[in-house]
Amino acid sequence: MLKPRVFLLTLAVGFSSLAAFAADLPSKKYLNLATVKTMIAAAEAEAQRQHVDITLVIVDENGNLLFLERGDGVSVNTLQWAQKKARHAAFYRSPSKDGADTVSKGNVAALAYPDFFPGQGGLPIIVDGQLLGGIAASGSKSEIDEKIAQAGLDALKK
């Protein structure tokens, strides 16, 4: 059995080494609810400026759904398309338009890649070089969908 002083000294050394280890842990950014709401508000405002109703999606870096909203009168298929665009952007760290460009250049084998989607409108959410997820819009012309998603991203920089 350890004497009380030896026990306390051992305990103190253990905690100090634990604190030193914790200081070496990387800090990870993530999309919290306030950030998601800010991005969505900006994307909705851009959709109103464009006079379009769309579906909006935000996923985390693993493709898990954080937000999904289908606008009034928007086709049901946009629920899936917007999610596919956002997941593509998150998984490949690139706009979903890159997927469309890949296929248009003749690389149809890319369609077999996991969560690959060849449609414009999804953008990766990258802050300080760290991937946080993807944002996408669907339901309008592809270029407008991407502008709406970009407005959501731009809200992070303000």
Summary of the structure (lengths in Angstrom):
residues: 158
radius of gyration: 21.7
end to end distance: 59.7
largest distance: 76.3
contacts: 499
relative contact order: 0.18
helix: 53%
strand: 17%
